[in-house]
Amino acid sequence: MTNMHPIEKSRSTKKKNKVRLSGFFQAPLRKLKSSQGKLCYKKSVHSQISNKTSNISQMILFDNRSPILKKRRNMHESQLSMRSINDLPEELLAEILKLLPVKYILRCRCVQKSWYNLVGSDMFITLQLNYQKIPNDHYPKYLFFENDFTDVLTLRYDDVQCEEYCKPKYPPGLAGESAWRAVSYGLICVTMIFEFRDCTKEIYLWNPLAEKYKTLPDSPLLNIETQWNALAFGFVPEINDYVVVHIVKPRLHLGRGEPDPHSVIIGVYSLNANSWKKICQNKVFVSDINWFDAVFINGAAFWAAVSLNRRKIILCYDTKTDKLREISLPKCSSGSHTIHLLGQSIAYFVWDKRYEYFEIWILKYYSITEFSWEKKMSIRPNEDIGVGVMGVRNNGEPIFARSCNLISYSLDNHLAKNFVDSWDSWTPFPCYKEGFPPPFSIRPFVESLVLLNID
């Protein structure tokens, strides 16, 4: 056999020792590389001393000054080298995986057992959730569409035309039709509607992308006969916990020595503790509450309600102080109203068909005793803007209907722009052709792995 030419031998050696990474890791690695250091190849000094003719290179991922390798700063250079993606330090692998969409992260569990354990660990689940909370322009943003007539749920990209991302399907046994739902940081709180003003039955927390759900322990208010009752659900960033708030006004009976007729009972569930606590508060002068119109932000739950003197108000419960209070609405003419989450604020939408005006007010909430209102816009509905708001985009723009199209409205320059053409193609319900408004409720949605480790 003839000897291989030295140049060909060198090329063959380089090709043999070339490290290849899976395709969907390339973009995250480039992003990580530009922000935390350079991915470079260094020749092993140890190899050069032992064999000068060898041309084998080892790939070193970042130098010891890189923040992600602080714990390994004192390790020998050969211990930091790797020859494949499987040799990545666990901390670095976690930083790469958190950049991927959830459906790809779930596929990574099939690579090997160590990856499976990493993705399902509390550390990585928290890391991925914290990354989702950071505003960025690179990660896809989603909108959660609920069809109020067909109960079909759809996740769509938050961009022009709202291309469909997926259709979450209820797990067996989970409430489907006639359900109350609230969305917060990748989880959906689900329960059956409150028929005949009875208290809610079972309550679930559901992660539609991880396809996991958890049945909550029974609410301590379960068997109370009520005059009204409502739920709210959200995430409390200060304690990194998901919270469900259940509030009821007991139905009192004359002659039974009942307590204060204006008292309410509040149950608060913590996912971290997996338990409820029960709180009573007197002097709550609320005759009715809109349990479909609920918002949760910064550890506080808000509901649209009506006081005993028939004034429209917002009822607020702060989970940090366990205090409940009424919030007066801004002075404006009577009409239909609703509240939505708008960024890190509460948006109050009010419209009056008689005077044909539409207003948006922003509630600046600082604490249970400190808040203020700011008028954001006041317009007359026209061919561009309808009177009903369907939801809010991730950038804070409210979504309106215009015939069979959807538009979003910029609160900065007060311009309406086309958002979705022919929403009616998304649903076959016949009455939409008769001038009915779109049947969708729309809310921002982020991907999460919370509940992934639920058995």
N, C-alpha and C positions, 0 to 999 in steps of 0.2 A: 504493500500500500504506500502510495506516495505521501510525503509529508505535506501538511496544509501550509499554505503561504502564511507568513507572520501577520500580515494585515487582515487576511480572512479569518485567521485564528482569533485575533483581537476582536473583530466584529462579532464572531460567533459567541465569544465569551460575554461581550456586553449584552447581546440579545438574550443569552441564557439567563443572565442575572438581572434582567430588567424587571422592575416591580410594576405590576399592573393593578389598578384599583377599579372597583365596580363602577359602572357608568354613572349611576345616580349619586355617587359620592363626589364627582368631579366639581360640580358647582359649589356645594358646601365647603369643599376643601379650598377652592379658590377664594371664597369669601373669607374663610377663617385665616387663610394665608395672608391676605392683604391687610387684615386688621390686627393680627397678633404676631406676625413674623414672616420669615421667608422659608419656604420648603426647599431645602437644598440637599445636595449629595456631597458628602465628605469622604475622602479616602481614609480608610482605617489606618492609623499610624501603626498599630500593633501588627497589622497584616503586612505593611511595607517592610518592617524590620525582619519579620520571620521569613518572608518570601518576596524578594524584590521583583521577580518576574511575574508575580500574580497581578492581575488587573481587576480584581474583584472590588466592587464598591459597596458600601453600606449606606443605607438611607437614614439620615438623622432628621427627625421631625422637630424642628425648632432647636435653638441652643438653650443652655441652662438659665438664661435670663428671662425666658418666656414665662409669663404669669401662671400659665396653666401647669407648668412643670416645677413650680417652686418647691413642692414637696420632694422632688427628685433631684434637687440641685447638687446634692453631695454624692450622687450615684456615679459610678464609672461610666465613661462615654460608651463603652460596649454594651452596657445594660440599657442604654436609651436607644440603641439602634433597633431597627426592625426590618424585616424582609417581606412582610405582607400586611394587609389591613388588619388581620387578626392579631398582630403584635402591637397594635396601638394601645397606649396606656388607657385605662378605663375612663379617666377624667377627660382625656382628649376625645375619645370615642363618643362620650356623652355630649360634648360640645358640638360635634359634627351631627349626630343624630337629631338633636333638638331642632336643627334647621330644616328638617324634612317634614313634608305633610304627614299627618297621622297614618294614612293608609300605607305609606312607605315604611314608617317606623314599625308598624305592626308586622310587615313582611320581614323586617330585619330580625325578628325574634326566631325565625326559622334558620338563621345562619349557623348558630351554634348555641350551646347551653348557656355560656357566659353572657352572650348578647340577650338571650331570653330573660335571664335574671336581671340584667342591667335595665332593660326597657320596663320591666314590671316593678322596679324598685321605687320606694317612696322618694328617694333622692332624685331620680331621673324624672319622675312624674311632676315633682315640684319645679325642677329645672325647666322642663318644657313649658309648664304653665306660666312661669315667670317670664320666659321669652315671649310668650304670646301677649303679655300685658305691655310690652315695650312697643311704642309706636314705630313702625318701620314701613318703608315703601317697597320692600322686596317680597315679603311674605304675602300670599293671597289673602284677601279679605272676603268674607262671606255674608250673605243675608239669609235669614231663616224665614221662609214663606209658609204661612198656615192658611189653608183654604177653609174658610169658616163654614162652608156648606158641605164639602165632601170630606173634611178632616184629613186631606192629603197633606203631608209635610214635605217640603222641598228645600234643600240647600242650594243656593245659587251664588255665583261669583258676583261680587259687588263692583260691577263695571257695566258699560253700555251693553244693553240687551240681556244682561243677567243670565248668562249661559248656565244651564243646570250642572251642578257638581254631583249631587246624589239625592236619592229619595230615601230618607230614613224609614225603616220598617219597625213597627212595634214588636217587641219580643212577645212570645206566647205568654198570656196571662196578664199582660200590662194593659191598662185602660187605653182604649182607642177612641171610639166615637163618644161624643158628648163629654169631652175631657177638658179640664182647666190646665193650661200649661204656662210656665214661666221659664225664661231662658237666661242663663248667666254663666259666662266663661266656660262654654262647652258642655254644660249639664242642663238638662231639662227636668223641671219639677212637674210631675203629672199626678192628677187625681180626678175622680169623677166629679161632675158638677153637683152643686148642693141642691138636690131636689127637695121641694117643699120646705126649704129653709132648715133642713136637718144638717147636722154637722157632717163634714167630709168623712169618707170611709178611709180606705188605704191610700197612703201617699208614697210615691216612688220618686227616686232620683235616677235619671236615665242618661247615659252617655251614648248617643246614637252612632257615633263613629267608631268607638271601641266596642259597641254592641254589648254593653254591660249595663245592668240596672240593679238598684238596691231598694228593697222594701223597707220603709222606715218603721221604727217601733210605733205603736199606736199613740196618737196624740192624747194628752191627758184631758183634752176637751171633747173627746169622741162622743160620750154619751150624754152631753148636756143639751137640753132642749133650748133652742136659740131663737132670738128675734131676728138677728142677722149674724153673718159669719163670713170671714174672708181669710185669704192666704196671701203671702208674699214670699219670694225666694230670691236669694242673691249671694254674692261673694263678699266677704269682709277681708280686705287685703292686709289690714294691720295684724290680724291673727291667722291669716292664711286658712280661712275656714269658710265652708258653705253653710248657710243658715236658712231655715224655714221658719217663718213667723205665722202663727195661727191665732186669730183674734175672734172672739165671739161675744155677743151680748146675750146673756141668758134671758129666756122667756119667763117672766115672773108670774106667779099666781096669787091672787088676793087671798088673804086669810091664812097664809102658811108661814107668816113671820119671815118673809124673804128679806135679804139684805138690801143695801142701797139700790133703788131702781135704776140709777144711772151708773152702775158699775159694769165693767167689762173684765173678761178673763183673757189672758194672753199666754200662749204656749210658744216656746222658742226651742227649736231643734238645732243641735250642732252636729255636723258630720264628723268632725274630729272626735267628739266625745260619744257620738252615736246615742244621744239621750236628749230628753226634753226637760225643760224647766218651766214652772208655772208661776205666773205673776197676776195679781189682781190690782185693778186701779179704779177708783171712784171718780165721780164728777166728770163723766164723759157724756156730753149732751149731744149724742149723735142718733138720729132716728133711722138712718139707712146708710148703707155703704155699697159701693159698686165693686164687687169682688173681682170682676173682669178687668177693672181699670186700676192696676197695681204696678208700682215701680219700686225697685230696690237699688240703692246707691250709697256707697260710703258707709255701710253698716246701718242704714236707716231704711225703713219700709214706708211707702206712701200709698194712700188710697184716695180716690175721689169719693166724697161722701156728702151727706146732707145733714145739717144740724136740726135740732128740735124746732127752731123757729123758721125752718125751711130755707135757710141760707146754704148755698153751695160752698163747701170747704174742702180742704185736704187734711186727712187724718194722718199723722206721722208718728211712728214708733221707732225710737233710737235704741238699737241693741247694745250700744256701748254704755248707756246710762239707764236703760230699762225704763225710760220715760215715754209717756204717750201724751200728745197734745194736738190741738187743732191749729191749722194754718189758714189764715184768711186769704181769700183770693183777691187779685187786683180788682179795682173798681171798673167794671165794664158792664155793658148791657147784658141782660139775661139771654141765654141761648144754649145750644148744645156745647159740651166741652169734654175734653179728654186730656190725659197726661201721658207723656212719653219720656223715655230716657234720651237725653240729647248730650252726647259726650259725657262729661262728668257733672251734668246739671239736669234738673227737671224742667221739661218744656210743658207749658200749659197752653193748649190750643182751644180757642173759643170762636164760634161763628154764630151769627144771627141771620137766619134766612129772611127775616122781615126787613132788616136794614142792609142785607147783603154785604156784610163786612166779615173779615177774617183776621184774627190777631194771634200772634205768638208771644207769650211771656216766658221769661226764664227765671226760675227760682234759684237764687243764690243762697244755698243752705250752708251755714257755717257750723251751727250746733242746734240743739233742740230749742234753744231760746234766742238764737240769732240768725236771721234770714232776711232777705229782701227780694223784691220783684223788679225786673227790668223788661220793658217792652222791646221786643226784637223786630217786629214787623206788624204793619196794619195795612191791609189791602182790600180791594173789592174783588170778589171772585169774578172771573171772566172766562173767555174761551181757553185761556192758558192754565188757569188755576181753578180747581173745584173747591167745594167747601169742606170736604172730608179729607183728613190726613190719614194715610195708610200705615205710615211708619217713618223711620229715620235711618239714613245711611250711616256707614261708619265715619264719614267725614262730617256728620252733623246736619246734612241737608235733608229736610223733610220731603216725603214722597207723596205726590198727589196723582189723581187720575184725570186724564183728558180724553174723553171718548173711550176708545179701545187702546189708548196708549198710557204709559206712566211717565211722569216728569219728576225731576228733582229741582228744588228751589234753593238757590244760594242766598244765605242770610247776610253775606258780606256785600255782594253787588246787586242783590235783589233782582236776579235774572232767573227765569225758568229755562231749563234745558231738557232736551229729549233724553229719556232714560231707557224706556222699553217700548218697542213697537208691538202692537197686536197681542196684548196680554190675554185676550180672549181665546187665543190658540192653546193656552195652557190648561183650559178646562172646558168640557163639553156642556156644562150646565145651560139649559135652553133659555132661562129667564134673563141671561145677560144680554141677549139681543133686544130686550125690551127697555133698555136704558138704565138697568140696575148698575150700581157702582161695582168696582172689582171686589171680589169676596176675600181678598187677602189681608192678613195682618203680617207686617214685615218688621223684623228686628235684626240688629247686627248679631253675628255669631263668630266665635273663635274655636279653633280645634283644641282638644284637651285629651289627656290620657287618664284623668281622674276616674276612679272606679275600675281601672283596668285590672287591679289586683283583687277585685271582688270574685270570690269563688262562685 
